[in-house]
């Protein structure tokens, strides 16, 4: 039995959590549900216990750092027992905030497929510099990862796919094939251009932004017909 498991078997820990369950009225600190059977309430450390801090009572036995939560909330916290892997396609114009949005949403253990970052990782070229001779390799890697997401292969938690996807048919077809939710990073062309001018990105990014909006606006015009 490792150090952490031994701690959770200790009498001082069990006595403390039992007293906290009584003191807090059997209420889950997350969802506020009242649990009458205390066996279904869990003591949860707000600071993750490690082998380095488990013997520090100011952390491991500090009531202010211990939540009392129900099994459902505890399983969600640790993504146990049937957490359904969710897939999100985060799309929009260059500099619309796609990467920022994903960083705010994602958690440790999620998969993030950023096509532009994939090009950089494989070629070591600047962003948006895409040598044509390695397109086959890049797309093969991309398709392999997308296939793993589609089949929910592996033990990852949630998956995020970052891309432009200005054409409605393309993004909806991908979303349907993956069972994914589409998240649009809504920004105007002017806002994207302003972010470009306020950044240190090269001026050729103007073309990427204008090209995206040309396709997107053309698609919207077709839908109006």
Residue frames relative to the residue before (quaternion, step in Angstrom):
aa qw qx qy qz dx dy dz
X 1.0000 0.0000 0.0000 0.0000 0.00 0.00 0.00
X 0.3706 -0.7534 0.4937 0.2264 3.61 -0.76 1.00
X 0.7492 -0.4293 0.2723 0.4245 3.55 -1.35 0.24
X 0.6876 0.4908 -0.2981 0.4444 3.60 0.85 -0.92
X 0.6541 0.4978 -0.3220 0.4697 3.58 0.95 -0.80
X 0.6209 0.5368 -0.3422 0.4574 3.58 1.02 -0.72
X 0.6265 0.5472 -0.3417 0.4374 3.57 1.00 -0.81
X 0.7045 0.4753 -0.2807 0.4461 3.60 0.83 -0.95
X 0.6477 0.4842 -0.3220 0.4923 3.57 1.28 -0.15
X 0.5088 0.6778 -0.4103 0.3368 3.57 1.25 -0.21
X 0.5714 -0.6225 0.4228 0.3275 3.55 -1.10 0.77
X 0.6513 0.5234 -0.3427 0.4294 3.62 0.91 -0.81
X 0.6364 0.5073 -0.3293 0.4787 3.60 1.08 -0.66
X 0.6805 0.4899 -0.2952 0.4579 3.58 0.87 -0.94
X 0.6454 0.5109 -0.3203 0.4688 3.59 1.01 -0.78
X 0.6552 0.5198 -0.3145 0.4490 3.57 0.96 -0.87
X 0.6940 0.4673 -0.2976 0.4598 3.59 0.78 -0.94
X 0.6237 0.5322 -0.3509 0.4523 3.60 1.03 -0.69
X 0.6657 0.4904 -0.3075 0.4709 3.58 0.93 -0.85
X 0.6413 0.5175 -0.3276 0.4622 3.61 1.06 -0.69
X 0.6122 0.5430 -0.3489 0.4567 3.59 1.06 -0.69
X 0.6613 0.4839 -0.2975 0.4900 3.57 1.01 -0.83
X 0.6731 0.5231 -0.2913 0.4341 3.56 0.84 -1.04
X 0.7577 0.3699 -0.1969 0.5003 3.59 1.01 -0.80
X 0.5538 -0.6909 0.3519 0.3035 3.53 1.26 0.49
X 0.5948 -0.6006 0.3661 0.3891 3.58 1.13 0.51
X 0.4910 0.6691 -0.4227 0.3642 3.58 1.23 0.40
X 0.4410 -0.6684 0.5335 0.2723 3.55 -1.01 0.87
X 0.4292 -0.7278 0.4786 0.2388 3.57 -0.77 1.04
X 0.6606 0.5001 -0.3075 0.4679 3.60 1.24 -0.30
X 0.8351 0.1937 -0.0721 0.5098 3.58 0.55 -1.18
X 0.4234 -0.7450 0.4160 0.3043 3.60 1.38 -0.10
X 0.4048 0.6983 -0.4964 0.3195 3.60 1.18 0.27
X 0.3677 -0.7045 0.5630 0.2270 3.57 -1.07 0.80
X 0.1113 -0.7917 0.6002 0.0242 3.56 -0.70 1.12
X 0.2902 -0.7945 0.5104 0.1548 3.58 -0.40 1.22
X 0.7014 0.3969 -0.2526 0.5355 3.57 1.07 -0.69
X 0.3402 -0.7969 0.4664 0.1779 3.56 -0.22 1.29
X 0.5172 0.6353 -0.4299 0.3796 3.60 1.20 -0.25
X 0.7191 0.4296 -0.2349 0.4932 3.55 1.20 -0.54
X 0.5719 0.4915 -0.4114 0.5120 3.52 1.22 0.65
X 0.1868 -0.8025 0.5642 0.0515 3.56 -0.94 0.94
X 0.3603 -0.6827 0.5857 0.2471 3.54 -1.11 0.70
X 0.0390 -0.8227 0.5661 -0.0350 3.56 -0.63 1.15
X 0.3493 -0.7430 0.5355 0.1979 3.58 -0.77 1.05
X 0.3792 -0.7255 0.5275 0.2271 3.57 -0.86 0.95
X 0.6816 0.3048 -0.2526 0.6153 3.56 1.31 -0.27
X 0.4671 -0.7129 0.4409 0.2814 3.56 -0.56 1.14
X 0.3847 -0.7162 0.5357 0.2283 3.54 -0.90 0.96
X 0.0351 -0.7698 0.6373 0.0044 3.52 -1.09 0.83
X 0.6723 -0.4703 0.3648 0.4401 3.56 -1.25 0.09
X 0.6447 0.5423 -0.3162 0.4361 3.57 1.20 -0.50
X 0.8065 0.2857 -0.1517 0.4949 3.61 1.02 -0.66
X 0.4542 0.7264 -0.4395 0.2699 3.59 1.23 -0.20
X 0.7144 0.4322 -0.2568 0.4867 3.61 1.09 -0.60
X 0.5440 0.5698 -0.4133 0.4567 3.57 1.29 0.23
X 0.3188 -0.7921 0.4829 0.1942 3.64 -0.23 1.20
X 0.5728 0.5877 -0.3853 0.4219 3.59 1.18 -0.40
X 0.7091 0.3654 -0.2412 0.5527 3.56 1.29 -0.28
X 0.7689 0.4092 -0.2217 0.4385 3.57 0.60 -1.14
X 0.7938 0.2420 -0.1245 0.5440 3.61 1.10 -0.62
X 0.4253 0.6914 -0.4641 0.3547 3.55 1.17 0.60
X 0.4069 -0.7459 0.4655 0.2478 3.65 -0.41 1.16
X 0.6354 0.5459 -0.3359 0.4307 3.59 1.09 -0.64
X 0.7156 0.4051 -0.2397 0.5161 3.58 1.25 -0.35
X 0.6396 0.5014 -0.3214 0.4860 3.57 1.27 0.31
X 0.1924 -0.7505 0.6241 0.1006 3.55 -0.85 1.04
X 0.2445 -0.7020 0.6386 0.1989 3.53 -1.25 0.49
X 0.0808 0.8251 -0.5478 0.1124 3.57 -0.39 1.22
X 0.5552 -0.6180 0.4470 0.3317 3.54 -1.22 0.57
X 0.6957 -0.4818 0.3286 0.4195 3.55 -1.27 0.30
X 0.6384 0.5357 -0.3389 0.4367 3.59 0.94 -0.85
X 0.6891 0.4656 -0.2833 0.4776 3.57 0.88 -0.93
X 0.6319 0.5293 -0.3336 0.4574 3.57 1.06 -0.71
X 0.6651 0.4944 -0.3025 0.4709 3.57 0.98 -0.83
X 0.6246 0.5155 -0.3384 0.4791 3.58 1.10 -0.67
X 0.6206 0.5529 -0.3379 0.4415 3.56 1.02 -0.82
X 0.7828 0.2912 -0.1448 0.5305 3.56 0.95 -0.89
X 0.3906 -0.7558 0.4465 0.2773 3.56 1.35 0.18
X 0.3487 0.7443 -0.4898 0.2907 3.54 0.84 1.03
X 0.8610 0.2407 -0.1117 0.4339 3.48 -1.45 0.11
X 0.8582 -0.2234 0.0873 0.4537 3.51 0.20 1.29
X 0.2704 0.7284 -0.5783 0.2490 3.59 1.04 0.55
X 0.3112 -0.7663 0.5358 0.1699 3.55 -0.64 1.12
X 0.4133 -0.7194 0.5030 0.2419 3.54 -0.70 1.11
X 0.1841 -0.7894 0.5812 0.0716 3.55 -0.71 1.13
X 0.1807 -0.7706 0.6041 0.0927 3.55 -1.17 0.67
X 0.0737 -0.7964 0.6003 -0.0011 3.55 -0.91 0.98
X 0.1732 -0.7413 0.6383 0.1140 3.55 -1.03 0.85
X 0.1206 -0.8031 0.5831 0.0212 3.55 -0.46 1.25
X 0.0472 0.8449 -0.5216 0.1087 3.55 -0.34 1.26
X 0.3185 0.7332 -0.5636 0.2082 3.52 -1.29 0.42
X 0.7364 -0.4193 0.3165 0.4263 3.51 -1.37 0.02
X 0.5969 -0.4948 0.4602 0.4326 3.58 -1.23 0.27
X 0.8373 0.1303 -0.1555 0.5077 3.56 -1.00 0.96
X 0.4191 0.6860 -0.4875 0.3408 3.57 1.09 0.71
X 0.6102 -0.5860 0.3418 0.4091 3.59 1.27 -0.13
X 0.2804 0.7970 -0.4990 0.1930 3.60 1.18 0.42
X 0.6951 0.4717 -0.2843 0.4621 3.58 0.79 -1.00
X 0.6305 0.5310 -0.3283 0.4613 3.58 1.01 -0.80
X 0.6391 0.5328 -0.3189 0.4538 3.57 0.99 -0.85
X 0.6763 0.4887 -0.2974 0.4639 3.57 0.90 -0.92
X 0.6379 0.5304 -0.3376 0.4448 3.59 0.94 -0.78
X 0.6594 0.4988 -0.3090 0.4701 3.59 1.08 -0.65
X 0.7229 0.4580 -0.2411 0.4576 3.57 1.07 -0.75
X 0.6847 0.5460 -0.2972 0.3805 3.56 0.90 -0.94
X 0.1960 -0.7406 0.6277 0.1384 3.50 -1.37 0.34
X 0.6804 -0.4685 0.3708 0.4244 3.52 -1.31 0.32
X 0.7623 0.3360 -0.2612 0.4876 3.58 -0.82 0.99
X 0.5459 0.5870 -0.4062 0.4386 3.59 1.30 0.03
X 0.3914 -0.6688 0.5722 0.2686 3.56 -1.33 0.31
X 0.0438 -0.7703 0.6355 0.0305 3.57 -1.02 0.83
X 0.0864 -0.7812 0.6179 0.0220 3.55 -0.70 1.12
X 0.0189 0.7778 -0.6226 0.0837 3.54 -0.36 1.32
X 0.3970 -0.7611 0.4569 0.2331 3.57 -0.34 1.25
X 0.6624 0.5007 -0.3151 0.4597 3.59 0.92 -0.85
X 0.6532 0.5007 -0.3126 0.4743 3.58 1.00 -0.82
X 0.6067 0.5536 -0.3490 0.4513 3.58 1.12 -0.65
X 0.6231 0.5259 -0.3334 0.4734 3.58 0.99 -0.81
X 0.6773 0.4928 -0.2965 0.4588 3.58 0.87 -0.92
X 0.6591 0.5284 -0.3154 0.4324 3.57 0.94 -0.89
X 0.7272 0.4397 -0.2413 0.4686 3.57 0.98 -0.85
X 0.7932 0.3354 -0.1633 0.4814 3.60 0.96 -0.83
X 0.2984 -0.7659 0.5073 0.2588 3.61 1.22 -0.44
X 0.4531 0.6695 -0.4578 0.3700 3.57 1.15 0.64
X 0.6339 -0.5152 0.3902 0.4248 3.61 -1.19 0.34
X 0.6671 -0.5049 0.3658 0.4078 3.54 -1.24 0.49
X 0.8293 0.1636 -0.1873 0.5005 3.54 -1.01 0.98
X 0.5459 0.5206 -0.4422 0.4852 3.61 1.21 0.35
X 0.0436 0.8435 -0.5223 0.1177 3.56 -0.26 1.31
X 0.2590 -0.7906 0.5361 0.1430 3.60 -0.08 1.27
X 0.4639 -0.7254 0.4375 0.2593 3.57 -0.67 1.12
X 0.6362 0.5767 -0.3406 0.3831 3.59 1.06 -0.66
X 0.7234 0.3885 -0.2625 0.5068 3.63 1.20 -0.22
X 0.3053 0.7784 -0.5001 0.2254 3.59 1.24 0.24
X 0.6412 0.5386 -0.3344 0.4323 3.58 0.91 -0.91
X 0.6717 0.5020 -0.2978 0.4562 3.58 0.92 -0.91
X 0.6526 0.5166 -0.3119 0.4582 3.57 0.94 -0.92
X 0.7079 0.4656 -0.2734 0.4554 3.57 0.81 -0.99
X 0.6030 0.5450 -0.3592 0.4586 3.58 1.13 -0.57
X 0.6477 0.4974 -0.3115 0.4859 3.58 0.99 -0.85
X 0.6441 0.5281 -0.3178 0.4530 3.57 0.93 -0.93
X 0.6948 0.4813 -0.2833 0.4531 3.58 0.82 -0.99
X 0.6203 0.5426 -0.3413 0.4520 3.57 1.09 -0.69
X 0.6677 0.4832 -0.2998 0.4804 3.58 0.96 -0.87
X 0.6426 0.5161 -0.3255 0.4633 3.58 0.96 -0.84
X 0.6378 0.5204 -0.3313 0.4611 3.59 1.01 -0.75
X 0.6356 0.5127 -0.3291 0.4743 3.60 1.05 -0.73
X 0.6379 0.5063 -0.3245 0.4812 3.57 1.05 -0.74
X 0.6492 0.5385 -0.3134 0.4362 3.57 0.94 -0.91
X 0.7549 0.3708 -0.1997 0.5027 3.58 0.93 -0.89
X 0.3756 -0.7378 0.4669 0.3108 3.58 1.38 -0.02
X 0.2433 0.7931 -0.5120 0.2230 3.54 1.04 0.89
X 0.7530 0.3451 -0.2729 0.4892 3.57 -0.84 0.98
X 0.5304 -0.6534 0.4632 0.2778 3.54 -1.34 0.09
X 0.2965 0.7499 -0.5323 0.2578 3.58 1.14 0.53
X 0.5220 -0.6516 0.4591 0.3035 3.55 -1.24 0.47
X 0.7779 -0.1244 0.1159 0.6049 3.60 0.29 -1.24
X 0.2720 -0.7624 0.5666 0.1540 3.57 -1.24 0.41
X 0.1273 -0.7731 0.6197 0.0464 3.53 -1.10 0.83
X 0.1082 -0.7675 0.6298 0.0515 3.55 -0.91 0.96
X 0.1543 -0.7997 0.5783 0.0468 3.55 -0.63 1.18
X 0.2743 0.7598 -0.5564 0.1949 3.56 -0.81 0.98
X 0.6349 -0.5390 0.3949 0.3878 3.54 -1.30 0.22
X 0.1168 0.8551 -0.5045 0.0240 3.56 0.78 -1.15
X 0.0974 0.8293 -0.5451 0.0746 3.64 0.65 1.01
X 0.6689 0.4872 -0.3045 0.4717 3.60 1.17 -0.50
X 0.4931 -0.7102 0.4298 0.2605 3.54 -0.66 1.19
X 0.6592 0.5243 -0.3234 0.4314 3.58 0.86 -0.93
X 0.6609 0.5231 -0.3115 0.4389 3.59 0.91 -0.91
X 0.7214 0.4404 -0.2725 0.4598 3.58 0.77 -0.98
X 0.6549 0.5028 -0.3298 0.4578 3.60 1.00 -0.71
X 0.6226 0.5329 -0.3380 0.4626 3.57 1.04 -0.73
X 0.6574 0.4954 -0.3091 0.4764 3.59 0.97 -0.85
X 0.6513 0.5232 -0.3178 0.4484 3.58 0.94 -0.89
X 0.6653 0.5020 -0.3042 0.4613 3.58 0.94 -0.85
X 0.6739 0.5022 -0.3045 0.4482 3.58 0.95 -0.84
X 0.7408 0.3975 -0.2140 0.4974 3.59 1.13 -0.63
X 0.3712 -0.7030 0.5101 0.3283 3.57 1.21 -0.32
X 0.3841 0.7634 -0.4263 0.2967 3.54 1.11 0.80
X 0.3943 -0.6657 0.5788 0.2576 3.51 -1.34 0.41
X 0.3268 -0.7439 0.5536 0.1824 3.56 -0.93 0.94
X 0.0617 -0.7799 0.6228 0.0112 3.56 -0.91 0.97
X 0.1797 -0.8066 0.5590 0.0683 3.55 -0.48 1.24
X 0.2711 -0.7377 0.5968 0.1618 3.57 -0.84 1.00
X 0.1773 -0.8456 0.4994 0.0648 3.51 0.05 1.35
X 0.2199 0.7242 -0.6262 0.1873 3.52 -0.77 1.16
X 0.4451 -0.6538 0.5258 0.3131 3.57 -1.15 0.48
X 0.6483 -0.4954 0.3898 0.4271 3.55 -1.26 0.29
X 0.6402 0.5417 -0.3245 0.4376 3.56 0.99 -0.84
X 0.6465 0.5141 -0.3201 0.4640 3.59 1.00 -0.79
X 0.6501 0.5104 -0.3148 0.4666 3.58 0.99 -0.83
X 0.6591 0.4975 -0.3088 0.4719 3.58 0.97 -0.83
X 0.6302 0.5299 -0.3405 0.4541 3.59 1.00 -0.75
X 0.6342 0.5158 -0.3320 0.4706 3.59 1.00 -0.79
X 0.6202 0.5374 -0.3399 0.4594 3.55 1.07 -0.72
X 0.7016 0.4727 -0.2778 0.4552 3.59 0.81 -1.00
X 0.6745 0.4796 -0.2890 0.4812 3.58 1.17 -0.58
X 0.6604 0.4937 -0.2998 0.4799 3.57 1.28 -0.22
X 0.5287 -0.6129 0.4764 0.3433 3.54 -1.33 -0.12
X 0.3698 0.7368 -0.4885 0.2860 3.57 1.23 0.33
X 0.5826 -0.6092 0.4034 0.3560 3.61 -1.07 0.67
X 0.6486 -0.5747 0.3573 0.3485 3.53 -1.20 0.68
X 0.5824 0.6052 -0.3856 0.3818 3.62 1.11 -0.55
X 0.4907 0.6501 -0.4356 0.3831 3.59 1.25 -0.17
X 0.5021 0.6390 -0.4267 0.3968 3.58 1.20 -0.41
X 0.6580 0.5207 -0.3089 0.4477 3.55 0.95 -0.91
X 0.6423 0.5254 -0.3335 0.4474 3.60 0.95 -0.84
X 0.6625 0.5002 -0.3025 0.4684 3.56 0.99 -0.86
X 0.6739 0.4888 -0.3008 0.4652 3.59 0.86 -0.95
X 0.6401 0.5299 -0.3307 0.4474 3.61 0.96 -0.82
X 0.6500 0.5164 -0.3258 0.4524 3.58 0.94 -0.88
X 0.7059 0.4667 -0.2751 0.4564 3.55 0.83 -0.98
X 0.5815 0.5681 -0.3794 0.4418 3.60 1.10 -0.53
X 0.6786 0.4687 -0.2858 0.4881 3.59 0.93 -0.91
X 0.6693 0.5154 -0.3020 0.4418 3.57 0.89 -0.94
X 0.6831 0.4773 -0.2885 0.4716 3.59 0.88 -0.93
X 0.6253 0.5297 -0.3411 0.4605 3.59 1.03 -0.75
X 0.6310 0.5309 -0.3226 0.4646 3.56 1.05 -0.82
X 0.6631 0.4994 -0.3066 0.4656 3.58 0.94 -0.85
X 0.6282 0.5339 -0.3370 0.4547 3.59 1.04 -0.75
X 0.6352 0.5256 -0.3241 0.4639 3.58 1.03 -0.81
X 0.6539 0.5256 -0.3140 0.4446 3.59 0.98 -0.85
X 0.6474 0.5322 -0.3230 0.4397 3.60 1.09 -0.63
X 0.5991 0.5967 -0.3589 0.3953 3.59 1.18 -0.54
